[in-house]
Amino acid sequence: MRLTVLLAFADARAREAIARALTRSGVAVSGAFGDGASLLRAARKLGPCLALTGTRLPDMTPQELQAALEGRAALRVLCRAGDAGDGGGVRREAMPATGPELAALVRGMLLEEEERLREGARRGETDERLVVLAKEAMQRRMGCTEDEAHRALQRMSMAKGLRMAEAARRVLEDEKTT
């Protein structure tokens, strides 16, 4: 999976300089915007991506932008070295001094985000497989159809406040002990 980068910086010169530095270093920049709303629209169209922003946007804070992105994009705030860290639930990275240093930092962010997405996909595949195996076990034990087993698993999940995969895991554990 190859992610692209979206930029949102209120200062046009900074935005253009960052986009230029990344592009020259081979990092794909899909859009550079002066406000959070424009970045949001682009992220909704693009799908998973890395969003880089400054500490101030004219229409929203980085925290508001992160909440609005709803997981569509990983958000990182580029800031002064003294402000770096996890501030207010948003990761803040110190702005490197040179274009190549910035590109190296962003490549690292992209790799980290791609790995996070791959891990989520693997976990999703595992969860789906658990649900299938649990439904098969329920069909054998209860003599029901797949749809009936699915509904029973859903009811169990909802009644116990569990994710479907966790309910499926419990069904399979029960199957082993009986």
C-alpha positions as CSV (number, residue, x, y, z in Angstrom):
1,M,0.0,0.0,0.0
2,R,1.4,3.3,-1.0
3,L,0.1,6.3,0.9
4,T,0.3,9.9,-0.2
5,V,0.6,13.1,1.7
6,L,-1.8,16.0,2.1
7,L,-0.6,19.3,3.5
8,A,-2.5,22.1,5.3
9,F,-0.6,25.2,6.3
10,A,-2.1,28.6,6.6
11,D,1.1,30.3,5.4
12,A,1.3,30.0,1.6
13,R,5.0,30.3,1.4
14,A,5.6,27.6,4.1
15,R,3.0,25.3,2.4
16,E,4.7,25.7,-1.0
17,A,8.2,25.2,0.4
18,I,7.2,22.1,2.2
19,A,5.4,20.7,-0.9
20,R,8.4,21.5,-3.1
21,A,10.9,19.9,-0.6
22,L,8.9,16.7,-0.4
23,T,8.2,16.4,-4.1
24,R,11.9,17.0,-4.9
25,S,12.8,14.2,-2.6
26,G,10.3,11.8,-4.2
27,V,7.5,12.0,-1.7
28,A,4.1,12.1,-3.4
29,V,2.1,15.1,-2.3
30,S,-1.5,14.8,-3.4
31,G,-2.6,18.3,-2.2
32,A,-1.5,21.4,-0.4
33,F,-4.2,23.5,1.3
34,G,-4.5,26.7,3.3
35,D,-7.2,25.4,5.6
36,G,-8.4,22.2,7.4
37,A,-11.8,22.0,5.5
38,S,-10.0,21.7,2.1
39,L,-7.7,19.0,3.5
40,L,-10.8,17.1,4.9
41,R,-12.5,17.1,1.5
42,A,-9.3,15.8,-0.2
43,A,-8.9,13.1,2.5
44,R,-12.5,11.9,2.0
45,K,-11.8,11.4,-1.7
46,L,-8.3,9.9,-1.4
47,G,-8.8,7.4,1.4
48,P,-6.0,6.5,3.7
49,C,-3.2,9.1,3.6
50,L,-0.8,11.1,5.8
51,A,-2.0,14.6,6.7
52,L,0.7,17.1,7.7
53,T,-0.3,20.5,9.2
54,G,1.0,23.4,11.1
55,T,0.0,24.3,14.6
56,R,-2.5,26.9,13.4
57,L,-5.1,26.8,10.6
58,P,-7.6,29.5,9.9
59,D,-10.7,27.3,10.4
60,M,-9.8,24.7,13.0
61,T,-7.3,23.4,15.5
62,P,-5.2,20.3,14.9
63,Q,-7.3,18.5,17.5
64,E,-10.6,19.4,15.6
65,L,-9.0,18.4,12.3
66,Q,-8.0,15.0,13.8
67,A,-11.5,14.4,15.1
68,A,-13.0,15.3,11.7
69,L,-10.7,13.0,9.8
70,E,-12.2,10.1,11.7
71,G,-9.3,7.8,11.0
72,R,-9.3,8.6,7.2
73,A,-5.8,10.0,7.6
74,A,-3.0,9.9,10.1
75,L,-2.4,13.5,11.3
76,R,1.0,14.9,12.2
77,V,1.6,18.5,13.2
78,L,4.9,20.0,12.2
79,C,6.0,22.5,14.9
80,R,9.0,24.0,16.6
81,A,11.4,21.6,18.3
82,G,10.3,22.7,21.8
83,D,6.6,21.9,21.1
84,A,7.2,18.3,19.8
85,G,5.5,15.4,21.5
86,D,1.9,14.2,21.9
87,G,0.0,17.4,22.7
88,G,-3.7,17.2,23.2
89,G,-3.9,13.8,21.5
90,V,-2.2,14.9,18.3
91,R,1.3,13.9,17.5
92,R,3.6,16.9,17.1
93,E,6.9,16.5,15.2
94,A,9.7,18.9,15.2
95,M,10.1,20.6,11.8
96,P,13.4,19.6,10.4
97,A,15.8,22.3,9.2
98,T,16.3,21.1,5.7
99,G,14.2,19.6,2.9
100,P,16.1,16.2,2.8
101,E,15.6,15.9,6.6
102,L,11.9,16.7,6.2
103,A,11.6,14.1,3.5
104,A,13.3,11.5,5.6
105,L,11.0,12.3,8.5
106,V,7.9,12.1,6.3
107,R,9.1,8.8,4.8
108,G,9.4,7.4,8.3
109,M,5.8,8.6,9.1
110,L,4.5,7.0,5.9
111,L,6.2,3.6,6.7
112,E,4.8,3.7,10.2
113,E,1.3,4.5,8.9
114,E,1.5,1.8,6.2
115,E,2.5,-0.8,8.8
116,R,-0.4,0.3,11.1
117,L,-2.8,-0.1,8.2
118,R,-1.4,-3.6,7.3
119,E,-1.7,-4.7,10.9
120,G,-5.3,-3.5,11.0
121,A,-6.0,-5.5,7.8
122,R,-4.4,-8.6,9.2
123,R,-6.4,-8.2,12.4
124,G,-9.6,-7.8,10.3
125,E,-8.8,-10.9,8.3
126,T,-8.2,-12.9,11.5
127,D,-11.4,-11.5,13.0
128,E,-13.4,-12.5,9.9
129,R,-12.0,-16.0,10.1
130,L,-12.9,-16.3,13.8
131,V,-16.5,-15.4,13.0
132,V,-16.7,-18.0,10.2
133,L,-15.3,-20.7,12.4
134,A,-17.6,-19.9,15.2
135,K,-20.6,-19.9,12.9
136,E,-19.6,-23.3,11.6
137,A,-19.2,-24.6,15.2
138,M,-22.6,-23.2,16.1
139,Q,-24.2,-24.8,13.0
140,R,-22.8,-28.2,14.0
141,R,-23.8,-27.9,17.7
142,M,-27.3,-26.3,17.2
143,G,-28.1,-27.8,13.8
144,C,-29.0,-24.4,12.4
145,T,-28.4,-22.5,9.1
146,E,-25.5,-20.1,8.7
147,D,-27.9,-17.1,8.9
148,E,-29.3,-18.4,12.2
149,A,-25.8,-19.0,13.6
150,H,-24.9,-15.5,12.5
151,R,-27.9,-13.9,14.2
152,A,-27.2,-16.0,17.4
153,L,-23.6,-14.8,17.4
154,Q,-24.8,-11.2,16.9
155,R,-27.3,-11.5,19.8
156,M,-24.6,-13.0,22.0
157,S,-22.2,-10.2,21.0
158,M,-24.7,-7.5,21.7
159,A,-26.0,-9.0,25.0
160,K,-22.5,-9.2,26.4
161,G,-21.2,-6.0,24.9
162,L,-18.5,-7.7,22.9
163,R,-17.2,-7.2,19.4
164,M,-18.3,-10.0,17.1
165,A,-14.7,-11.4,16.9
166,E,-14.5,-11.6,20.7
167,A,-17.9,-13.4,20.9
168,A,-16.7,-15.8,18.2
169,R,-13.5,-16.4,20.1
170,R,-15.6,-17.3,23.2
171,V,-17.8,-19.7,21.2
172,L,-14.7,-21.4,19.9
173,E,-13.2,-21.7,23.4
174,D,-16.4,-23.2,24.6
175,E,-16.3,-25.7,21.7
176,K,-12.8,-26.8,22.8
177,T,-13.8,-27.4,26.4
178,T,-16.9,-29.5,25.5
